[in-house]
């Protein structure tokens, strides 16, 4: 067996209603005054209030920062950190999607050490400790509750990542009840996002290992067999539980076997067009896989029956084609746009997007096939599609 490392969260708690017992997690971690990070949308629909009420009933008056927005900018992180400092908090809780969890991770680091935000961007740049950290996802997609990465918007179209094992939380709480109200489109986008995490982890050129492989396969089984039900029957608790667990397992997989060209080509779409991350991944996924097929067909073939749920006959190339067809069908079934044209991306911007994608070398190095500028442009052109 080849050498590998595998890191993950210390504790995962899964169960409907588990978010109402965060006080027990606070007691275990010695937290007295937590900061709760969330977004205004979740506050407006009343999703967070029962969590706050349960904390208060147990004697924990959480300080609330509820101004996180999608693709959180640096000023949001700094505002949350300033609120936390002034409030003398000793722990951080996030209840929300990937953006809220990313903000919570960075705030926990900023308050637990002495570094400024600009000093921790990159891989392994966190030198201090962090405050106790509890992450509670409300979407089944990013897997941020079990990853050592946070992504922050640094400019009009640019983002930077903080990647360090220090960002792995003390506790991840999986409560599917918090995902029951997700709209179909959000369910679809975040679900495909999680599937991309599993597929890219399984085919990653670097750090792929037996544990990440098994997590990716189990994640794909759960996600591919439940996403349609979760989208069409949003109150189906079983489907929601399976999606949340699948996203978590996929997160553990790619936290150790990192993602690649799908994400590298998705980021410029988010930066320039503010397309949600999951949809950006979905838009380029089939075309990236077709590009990768000459080098990755043996691995893609192993995933074909996992996604289709039925025997797939033929060569590795035939199984790869069946897998890509199955993913295209799934994307259509959950009513996501299938092409960049349908997503209102300008064809005249494809060269710019390809140039920006080449800046994501930290991701491209993990791809099973080398990606040059001309390759990225060809992938975008393929993803652009024909007439709407």
ZAMARPA-918661 format. One record per residue (C-alpha): residue number from 1; residue in one letter; x, y, z. Coordinates in steps of 0.25 Angstrom, whole numbers, plus 5000, padded with zeros to 4 digits. Example, Ala and Ser with C-alpha at 12.3 -4.5 7.8 and 13.67 -1.06 7.14 Angstrom:
BEGIN
{n->1; res->a; px->5049; py->4982; pz->5031} $
{n->2; res->s; px->5055; py->4996; pz->5029} $
***
This chain:
BEGIN
{n->1; res->x; px->5000; py->5000; pz->5000} $
{n->2; res->x; px->5005; py->5014; pz->4996} $
{n->3; res->x; px->5008; py->5024; pz->5007} $
{n->4; res->x; px->4997; py->5035; pz->5010} $
{n->5; res->x; px->4991; py->5044; pz->5020} $
{n->6; res->x; px->4977; py->5046; pz->5024} $
{n->7; res->x; px->4972; py->5057; pz->5032} $
{n->8; res->x; px->4957; py->5060; pz->5036} $
{n->9; res->x; px->4948; py->5066; pz->5047} $
{n->10; res->x; px->4949; py->5061; pz->5061} $
{n->11; res->x; px->4935; py->5058; pz->5063} $
{n->12; res->x; px->4923; py->5057; pz->5054} $
{n->13; res->x; px->4909; py->5057; pz->5060} $
{n->14; res->x; px->4897; py->5053; pz->5051} $
{n->15; res->x; px->4882; py->5053; pz->5054} $
{n->16; res->x; px->4870; py->5060; pz->5052} $
{n->17; res->x; px->4869; py->5071; pz->5063} $
{n->18; res->x; px->4883; py->5070; pz->5066} $
{n->19; res->x; px->4885; py->5085; pz->5063} $
{n->20; res->x; px->4876; py->5088; pz->5075} $
{n->21; res->x; px->4886; py->5082; pz->5085} $
{n->22; res->x; px->4898; py->5091; pz->5081} $
{n->23; res->x; px->4899; py->5094; pz->5096} $
{n->24; res->x; px->4904; py->5080; pz->5099} $
{n->25; res->x; px->4915; py->5083; pz->5089} $
{n->26; res->x; px->4919; py->5096; pz->5095} $
{n->27; res->x; px->4920; py->5090; pz->5109} $
{n->28; res->x; px->4929; py->5079; pz->5103} $
{n->29; res->x; px->4938; py->5089; pz->5097} $
{n->30; res->x; px->4938; py->5099; pz->5109} $
{n->31; res->x; px->4931; py->5110; pz->5101} $
{n->32; res->x; px->4923; py->5120; pz->5109} $
{n->33; res->x; px->4920; py->5131; pz->5100} $
{n->34; res->x; px->4919; py->5127; pz->5085} $
{n->35; res->x; px->4918; py->5135; pz->5073} $
{n->36; res->x; px->4908; py->5129; pz->5063} $
{n->37; res->x; px->4910; py->5132; pz->5048} $
{n->38; res->x; px->4899; py->5132; pz->5038} $
{n->39; res->x; px->4892; py->5139; pz->5027} $
{n->40; res->x; px->4881; py->5149; pz->5026} $
{n->41; res->x; px->4873; py->5139; pz->5017} $
{n->42; res->x; px->4873; py->5128; pz->5028} $
{n->43; res->x; px->4869; py->5138; pz->5039} $
{n->44; res->x; px->4857; py->5144; pz->5030} $
{n->45; res->x; px->4851; py->5130; pz->5029} $
{n->46; res->x; px->4853; py->5127; pz->5043} $
{n->47; res->x; px->4862; py->5115; pz->5042} $
{n->48; res->x; px->4873; py->5120; pz->5052} $
{n->49; res->x; px->4863; py->5125; pz->5063} $
{n->50; res->x; px->4860; py->5111; pz->5068} $
{n->51; res->x; px->4875; py->5108; pz->5069} $
{n->52; res->x; px->4877; py->5121; pz->5077} $
{n->53; res->x; px->4866; py->5118; pz->5086} $
{n->54; res->x; px->4871; py->5105; pz->5090} $
{n->55; res->x; px->4884; py->5111; pz->5093} $
{n->56; res->x; px->4878; py->5122; pz->5101} $
{n->57; res->x; px->4870; py->5112; pz->5109} $
{n->58; res->x; px->4882; py->5104; pz->5112} $
{n->59; res->x; px->4889; py->5117; pz->5117} $
{n->60; res->x; px->4897; py->5121; pz->5105} $
{n->61; res->x; px->4894; py->5135; pz->5100} $
{n->62; res->x; px->4900; py->5134; pz->5086} $
{n->63; res->x; px->4905; py->5147; pz->5079} $
{n->64; res->x; px->4899; py->5147; pz->5065} $
{n->65; res->x; px->4906; py->5151; pz->5052} $
{n->66; res->x; px->4896; py->5150; pz->5041} $
{n->67; res->x; px->4901; py->5158; pz->5030} $
{n->68; res->x; px->4909; py->5147; pz->5022} $
{n->69; res->x; px->4906; py->5147; pz->5007} $
{n->70; res->x; px->4909; py->5138; pz->4996} $
{n->71; res->x; px->4924; py->5138; pz->4992} $
{n->72; res->x; px->4927; py->5146; pz->5005} $
{n->73; res->x; px->4937; py->5158; pz->5003} $
{n->74; res->x; px->4948; py->5162; pz->5013} $
{n->75; res->x; px->4940; py->5173; pz->5019} $
{n->76; res->x; px->4930; py->5162; pz->5024} $
{n->77; res->x; px->4940; py->5154; pz->5030} $
{n->78; res->x; px->4946; py->5166; pz->5037} $
{n->79; res->x; px->4933; py->5171; pz->5042} $
{n->80; res->x; px->4930; py->5158; pz->5048} $
{n->81; res->x; px->4943; py->5157; pz->5054} $
{n->82; res->x; px->4942; py->5171; pz->5060} $
{n->83; res->x; px->4928; py->5168; pz->5066} $
{n->84; res->x; px->4934; py->5155; pz->5072} $
{n->85; res->x; px->4946; py->5163; pz->5078} $
{n->86; res->x; px->4937; py->5173; pz->5084} $
{n->87; res->x; px->4927; py->5163; pz->5089} $
{n->88; res->x; px->4938; py->5155; pz->5096} $
{n->89; res->x; px->4934; py->5142; pz->5090} $
{n->90; res->x; px->4941; py->5129; pz->5093} $
{n->91; res->x; px->4936; py->5120; pz->5082} $
{n->92; res->x; px->4930; py->5121; pz->5068} $
{n->93; res->x; px->4917; py->5113; pz->5062} $
{n->94; res->x; px->4913; py->5114; pz->5048} $
{n->95; res->x; px->4899; py->5111; pz->5044} $
{n->96; res->x; px->4898; py->5112; pz->5028} $
{n->97; res->x; px->4903; py->5109; pz->5015} $
{n->98; res->x; px->4918; py->5109; pz->5011} $
{n->99; res->x; px->4919; py->5124; pz->5011} $
{n->100; res->x; px->4915; py->5124; pz->5026} $
{n->101; res->x; px->4924; py->5113; pz->5030} $
{n->102; res->x; px->4936; py->5119; pz->5022} $
{n->103; res->x; px->4934; py->5132; pz->5030} $
{n->104; res->x; px->4933; py->5125; pz->5043} $
{n->105; res->x; px->4946; py->5117; pz->5040} $
{n->106; res->x; px->4954; py->5129; pz->5037} $
{n->107; res->x; px->4948; py->5137; pz->5049} $
{n->108; res->x; px->4952; py->5126; pz->5058} $
{n->109; res->x; px->4966; py->5126; pz->5053} $
{n->110; res->x; px->4967; py->5142; pz->5054} $
{n->111; res->x; px->4962; py->5142; pz->5068} $
{n->112; res->x; px->4970; py->5130; pz->5073} $
{n->113; res->x; px->4984; py->5135; pz->5068} $
{n->114; res->x; px->4990; py->5148; pz->5064} $
{n->115; res->x; px->4991; py->5148; pz->5049} $
{n->116; res->x; px->4984; py->5157; pz->5040} $
{n->117; res->x; px->4975; py->5152; pz->5029} $
{n->118; res->x; px->4985; py->5155; pz->5018} $
{n->119; res->x; px->4995; py->5147; pz->5025} $
{n->120; res->x; px->4987; py->5134; pz->5025} $
{n->121; res->x; px->4984; py->5133; pz->5010} $
{n->122; res->x; px->4990; py->5121; pz->5003} $
{n->123; res->x; px->4994; py->5107; pz->5008} $
{n->124; res->x; px->4999; py->5104; pz->5022} $
{n->125; res->x; px->5000; py->5119; pz->5025} $
{n->126; res->x; px->4992; py->5118; pz->5038} $
{n->127; res->x; px->5003; py->5118; pz->5050} $
{n->128; res->x; px->4994; py->5120; pz->5062} $
{n->129; res->x; px->4982; py->5113; pz->5068} $
{n->130; res->x; px->4968; py->5116; pz->5067} $
{n->131; res->x; px->4955; py->5117; pz->5076} $
{n->132; res->x; px->4947; py->5105; pz->5077} $
{n->133; res->x; px->4938; py->5103; pz->5065} $
{n->134; res->x; px->4925; py->5096; pz->5062} $
{n->135; res->x; px->4920; py->5096; pz->5048} $
{n->136; res->x; px->4905; py->5093; pz->5044} $
{n->137; res->x; px->4902; py->5092; pz->5029} $
{n->138; res->x; px->4888; py->5096; pz->5024} $
{n->139; res->x; px->4891; py->5091; pz->5010} $
{n->140; res->x; px->4896; py->5078; pz->5005} $
{n->141; res->x; px->4907; py->5082; pz->4995} $
{n->142; res->x; px->4920; py->5089; pz->5000} $
{n->143; res->x; px->4925; py->5079; pz->5010} $
{n->144; res->x; px->4931; py->5091; pz->5017} $
{n->145; res->x; px->4928; py->5085; pz->5030} $
{n->146; res->x; px->4939; py->5075; pz->5028} $
{n->147; res->x; px->4949; py->5082; pz->5020} $
{n->148; res->x; px->4961; py->5090; pz->5024} $
{n->149; res->x; px->4959; py->5101; pz->5014} $
{n->150; res->x; px->4951; py->5115; pz->5013} $
{n->151; res->x; px->4950; py->5123; pz->5001} $
{n->152; res->x; px->4949; py->5138; pz->5002} $
{n->153; res->x; px->4946; py->5148; pz->4991} $
{n->154; res->x; px->4958; py->5158; pz->4991} $
{n->155; res->x; px->4953; py->5167; pz->4979} $
{n->156; res->x; px->4943; py->5169; pz->4968} $
{n->157; res->x; px->4946; py->5156; pz->4961} $
{n->158; res->x; px->4956; py->5150; pz->4970} $
{n->159; res->x; px->4956; py->5140; pz->4982} $
{n->160; res->x; px->4967; py->5134; pz->4991} $
{n->161; res->x; px->4967; py->5122; pz->4999} $
{n->162; res->x; px->4972; py->5119; pz->5013} $
{n->163; res->x; px->4976; py->5104; pz->5014} $
{n->164; res->x; px->4981; py->5099; pz->5027} $
{n->165; res->x; px->4977; py->5087; pz->5036} $
{n->166; res->x; px->4975; py->5097; pz->5047} $
{n->167; res->x; px->4962; py->5100; pz->5040} $
{n->168; res->x; px->4956; py->5087; pz->5042} $
{n->169; res->x; px->4945; py->5089; pz->5052} $
{n->170; res->x; px->4944; py->5082; pz->5066} $
{n->171; res->x; px->4930; py->5077; pz->5062} $
{n->172; res->x; px->4922; py->5076; pz->5050} $
{n->173; res->x; px->4907; py->5075; pz->5052} $
{n->174; res->x; px->4898; py->5068; pz->5042} $
{n->175; res->x; px->4883; py->5072; pz->5044} $
{n->176; res->x; px->4875; py->5069; pz->5031} $
{n->177; res->x; px->4863; py->5077; pz->5037} $
{n->178; res->x; px->4871; py->5089; pz->5034} $
{n->179; res->x; px->4871; py->5086; pz->5019} $
{n->180; res->x; px->4856; py->5082; pz->5018} $
{n->181; res->x; px->4853; py->5096; pz->5013} $
{n->182; res->x; px->4863; py->5097; pz->5002} $
{n->183; res->x; px->4857; py->5102; pz->4989} $
{n->184; res->x; px->4858; py->5092; pz->4977} $
{n->185; res->x; px->4869; py->5100; pz->4970} $
{n->186; res->x; px->4878; py->5101; pz->4982} $
{n->187; res->x; px->4876; py->5086; pz->4985} $
{n->188; res->x; px->4880; py->5083; pz->4971} $
{n->189; res->x; px->4892; py->5092; pz->4970} $
{n->190; res->x; px->4898; py->5088; pz->4983} $
{n->191; res->x; px->4895; py->5074; pz->4981} $
{n->192; res->x; px->4903; py->5074; pz->4968} $
{n->193; res->x; px->4914; py->5081; pz->4974} $
{n->194; res->x; px->4915; py->5070; pz->4984} $
{n->195; res->x; px->4916; py->5060; pz->4973} $
{n->196; res->x; px->4927; py->5068; pz->4966} $
{n->197; res->x; px->4935; py->5067; pz->4979} $
{n->198; res->x; px->4934; py->5052; pz->4980} $
{n->199; res->x; px->4937; py->5050; pz->4965} $
{n->200; res->x; px->4949; py->5060; pz->4965} $
{n->201; res->x; px->4954; py->5053; pz->4978} $
{n->202; res->x; px->4954; py->5040; pz->4972} $
{n->203; res->x; px->4961; py->5044; pz->4960} $
{n->204; res->x; px->4971; py->5054; pz->4967} $
{n->205; res->x; px->4985; py->5053; pz->4962} $
{n->206; res->x; px->4991; py->5056; pz->4976} $
{n->207; res->x; px->4988; py->5050; pz->4989} $
{n->208; res->x; px->4977; py->5040; pz->4984} $
{n->209; res->x; px->4977; py->5029; pz->4995} $
{n->210; res->x; px->4968; py->5017; pz->4999} $
{n->211; res->x; px->4960; py->5025; pz->5010} $
{n->212; res->x; px->4957; py->5036; pz->5000} $
{n->213; res->x; px->4953; py->5026; pz->4989} $
{n->214; res->x; px->4943; py->5019; pz->4998} $
{n->215; res->x; px->4937; py->5032; pz->5003} $
{n->216; res->x; px->4936; py->5037; pz->4989} $
{n->217; res->x; px->4929; py->5024; pz->4984} $
{n->218; res->x; px->4919; py->5024; pz->4996} $
{n->219; res->x; px->4916; py->5039; pz->4994} $
{n->220; res->x; px->4913; py->5037; pz->4980} $
{n->221; res->x; px->4904; py->5025; pz->4983} $
{n->222; res->x; px->4896; py->5034; pz->4993} $
{n->223; res->x; px->4896; py->5046; pz->4984} $
{n->224; res->x; px->4892; py->5040; pz->4971} $
{n->225; res->x; px->4881; py->5032; pz->4977} $
{n->226; res->x; px->4875; py->5043; pz->4985} $
{n->227; res->x; px->4877; py->5056; pz->4978} $
{n->228; res->x; px->4865; py->5055; pz->4968} $
{n->229; res->x; px->4855; py->5052; pz->4980} $
{n->230; res->x; px->4861; py->5063; pz->4989} $
{n->231; res->x; px->4859; py->5073; pz->4977} $
{n->232; res->x; px->4845; py->5068; pz->4974} $
{n->233; res->x; px->4840; py->5065; pz->4988} $
{n->234; res->x; px->4847; py->5075; pz->4997} $
{n->235; res->x; px->4841; py->5070; pz->5010} $
{n->236; res->x; px->4845; py->5056; pz->5008} $
{n->237; res->x; px->4853; py->5054; pz->5020} $
{n->238; res->x; px->4860; py->5041; pz->5016} $
{n->239; res->x; px->4865; py->5047; pz->5003} $
{n->240; res->x; px->4870; py->5060; pz->5011} $
{n->241; res->x; px->4878; py->5052; pz->5021} $
{n->242; res->x; px->4885; py->5044; pz->5010} $
{n->243; res->x; px->4888; py->5056; pz->5002} $
{n->244; res->x; px->4894; py->5063; pz->5015} $
{n->245; res->x; px->4902; py->5051; pz->5018} $
{n->246; res->x; px->4907; py->5049; pz->5004} $
{n->247; res->x; px->4912; py->5063; pz->5003} $
{n->248; res->x; px->4919; py->5061; pz->5016} $
{n->249; res->x; px->4926; py->5049; pz->5011} $
{n->250; res->x; px->4930; py->5056; pz->4998} $
{n->251; res->x; px->4935; py->5067; pz->5006} $
{n->252; res->x; px->4944; py->5058; pz->5014} $
{n->253; res->x; px->4949; py->5051; pz->5001} $
{n->254; res->x; px->4953; py->5064; pz->4994} $
{n->255; res->x; px->4959; py->5070; pz->5007} $
{n->256; res->x; px->4969; py->5059; pz->5006} $
{n->257; res->x; px->4970; py->5057; pz->4990} $
{n->258; res->x; px->4968; py->5071; pz->4985} $
{n->259; res->x; px->4959; py->5075; pz->4974} $
{n->260; res->x; px->4964; py->5079; pz->4960} $
{n->261; res->x; px->4960; py->5085; pz->4946} $
{n->262; res->x; px->4945; py->5085; pz->4948} $
{n->263; res->x; px->4947; py->5095; pz->4960} $
{n->264; res->x; px->4958; py->5102; pz->4953} $
{n->265; res->x; px->4949; py->5105; pz->4941} $
{n->266; res->x; px->4937; py->5108; pz->4950} $
{n->267; res->x; px->4943; py->5119; pz->4958} $
{n->268; res->x; px->4944; py->5129; pz->4947} $
{n->269; res->x; px->4929; py->5127; pz->4944} $
{n->270; res->x; px->4926; py->5131; pz->4959} $
{n->271; res->x; px->4936; py->5142; pz->4959} $
{n->272; res->x; px->4931; py->5149; pz->4946} $
{n->273; res->x; px->4916; py->5145; pz->4945} $
{n->274; res->x; px->4913; py->5142; pz->4960} $
{n->275; res->x; px->4908; py->5129; pz->4956} $
{n->276; res->x; px->4906; py->5120; pz->4969} $
{n->277; res->x; px->4918; py->5111; pz->4971} $
{n->278; res->x; px->4910; py->5098; pz->4969} $
{n->279; res->x; px->4904; py->5102; pz->4956} $
{n->280; res->x; px->4917; py->5107; pz->4951} $
{n->281; res->x; px->4923; py->5093; pz->4954} $
{n->282; res->x; px->4911; py->5086; pz->4947} $
{n->283; res->x; px->4912; py->5095; pz->4935} $
{n->284; res->x; px->4927; py->5090; pz->4932} $
{n->285; res->x; px->4926; py->5076; pz->4938} $
{n->286; res->x; px->4923; py->5068; pz->4925} $
{n->287; res->x; px->4932; py->5075; pz->4916} $
{n->288; res->x; px->4944; py->5074; pz->4926} $
{n->289; res->x; px->4941; py->5059; pz->4928} $
{n->290; res->x; px->4941; py->5058; pz->4913} $
{n->291; res->x; px->4955; py->5065; pz->4912} $
{n->292; res->x; px->4960; py->5056; pz->4923} $
{n->293; res->x; px->4955; py->5043; pz->4918} $
{n->294; res->x; px->4968; py->5039; pz->4910} $
{n->295; res->x; px->4976; py->5039; pz->4923} $
{n->296; res->x; px->4964; py->5036; pz->4933} $
{n->297; res->x; px->4955; py->5026; pz->4926} $
{n->298; res->x; px->4960; py->5015; pz->4935} $
{n->299; res->x; px->4955; py->5022; pz->4948} $
{n->300; res->x; px->4943; py->5028; pz->4942} $
{n->301; res->x; px->4939; py->5014; pz->4937} $
{n->302; res->x; px->4939; py->5010; pz->4952} $
{n->303; res->x; px->4929; py->5021; pz->4955} $
{n->304; res->x; px->4919; py->5018; pz->4944} $
{n->305; res->x; px->4911; py->5007; pz->4951} $
{n->306; res->x; px->4912; py->5015; pz->4964} $
{n->307; res->x; px->4904; py->5027; pz->4957} $
{n->308; res->x; px->4895; py->5019; pz->4948} $
{n->309; res->x; px->4891; py->5009; pz->4958} $
{n->310; res->x; px->4891; py->4998; pz->4948} $
{n->311; res->x; px->4901; py->4989; pz->4941} $
{n->312; res->x; px->4909; py->4996; pz->4930} $
{n->313; res->x; px->4916; py->4987; pz->4919} $
{n->314; res->x; px->4927; py->4990; pz->4910} $
{n->315; res->x; px->4941; py->4996; pz->4910} $
{n->316; res->x; px->4946; py->5006; pz->4920} $
{n->317; res->x; px->4944; py->5017; pz->4909} $
{n->318; res->x; px->4929; py->5012; pz->4907} $
{n->319; res->x; px->4927; py->5012; pz->4922} $
{n->320; res->x; px->4933; py->5026; pz->4923} $
{n->321; res->x; px->4923; py->5031; pz->4912} $
{n->322; res->x; px->4912; py->5024; pz->4919} $
{n->323; res->x; px->4916; py->5032; pz->4932} $
{n->324; res->x; px->4916; py->5045; pz->4925} $
{n->325; res->x; px->4903; py->5043; pz->4918} $
{n->326; res->x; px->4897; py->5039; pz->4932} $
{n->327; res->x; px->4902; py->5052; pz->4938} $
{n->328; res->x; px->4896; py->5060; pz->4926} $
{n->329; res->x; px->4883; py->5053; pz->4928} $
{n->330; res->x; px->4883; py->5056; pz->4943} $
{n->331; res->x; px->4886; py->5071; pz->4941} $
{n->332; res->x; px->4875; py->5071; pz->4932} $
{n->333; res->x; px->4865; py->5064; pz->4941} $
{n->334; res->x; px->4868; py->5074; pz->4953} $
{n->335; res->x; px->4865; py->5085; pz->4943} $
{n->336; res->x; px->4879; py->5092; pz->4943} $
{n->337; res->x; px->4884; py->5099; pz->4931} $
{n->338; res->x; px->4892; py->5090; pz->4922} $
{n->339; res->x; px->4901; py->5100; pz->4915} $
{n->340; res->x; px->4908; py->5113; pz->4917} $
{n->341; res->x; px->4899; py->5119; pz->4906} $
{n->342; res->x; px->4887; py->5115; pz->4914} $
{n->343; res->x; px->4894; py->5121; pz->4927} $
{n->344; res->x; px->4895; py->5135; pz->4919} $
{n->345; res->x; px->4910; py->5134; pz->4918} $
{n->346; res->x; px->4916; py->5142; pz->4906} $
{n->347; res->x; px->4923; py->5135; pz->4896} $
{n->348; res->x; px->4932; py->5146; pz->4894} $
{n->349; res->x; px->4937; py->5144; pz->4909} $
{n->350; res->x; px->4942; py->5130; pz->4907} $
{n->351; res->x; px->4956; py->5134; pz->4904} $
{n->352; res->x; px->4956; py->5143; pz->4917} $
{n->353; res->x; px->4950; py->5132; pz->4925} $
{n->354; res->x; px->4961; py->5122; pz->4920} $
{n->355; res->x; px->4972; py->5132; pz->4924} $
{n->356; res->x; px->4966; py->5133; pz->4938} $
{n->357; res->x; px->4965; py->5118; pz->4939} $
{n->358; res->x; px->4980; py->5117; pz->4937} $
{n->359; res->x; px->4982; py->5125; pz->4949} $
{n->360; res->x; px->4976; py->5113; pz->4957} $
{n->361; res->x; px->4989; py->5105; pz->4957} $
{n->362; res->x; px->4987; py->5100; pz->4971} $
{n->363; res->x; px->4975; py->5092; pz->4965} $
{n->364; res->x; px->4980; py->5089; pz->4951} $
{n->365; res->x; px->4992; py->5081; pz->4956} $
{n->366; res->x; px->4982; py->5071; pz->4962} $
{n->367; res->x; px->4975; py->5068; pz->4949} $
{n->368; res->x; px->4978; py->5055; pz->4943} $
{n->369; res->x; px->4981; py->5062; pz->4929} $
{n->370; res->x; px->4990; py->5074; pz->4928} $
{n->371; res->x; px->4982; py->5087; pz->4924} $
{n->372; res->x; px->4988; py->5098; pz->4916} $
{n->373; res->x; px->4981; py->5111; pz->4912} $
{n->374; res->x; px->4976; py->5105; pz->4898} $
{n->375; res->x; px->4971; py->5093; pz->4906} $
{n->376; res->x; px->4963; py->5102; pz->4915} $
{n->377; res->x; px->4957; py->5110; pz->4904} $
{n->378; res->x; px->4953; py->5097; pz->4896} $
{n->379; res->x; px->4946; py->5092; pz->4909} $
{n->380; res->x; px->4939; py->5105; pz->4911} $
{n->381; res->x; px->4935; py->5105; pz->4896} $
{n->382; res->x; px->4930; py->5091; pz->4897} $
{n->383; res->x; px->4922; py->5095; pz->4910} $
{n->384; res->x; px->4916; py->5107; pz->4903} $
{n->385; res->x; px->4908; py->5098; pz->4894} $
{n->386; res->x; px->4899; py->5101; pz->4882} $
{n->387; res->x; px->4887; py->5109; pz->4880} $
{n->388; res->x; px->4878; py->5111; pz->4893} $
***
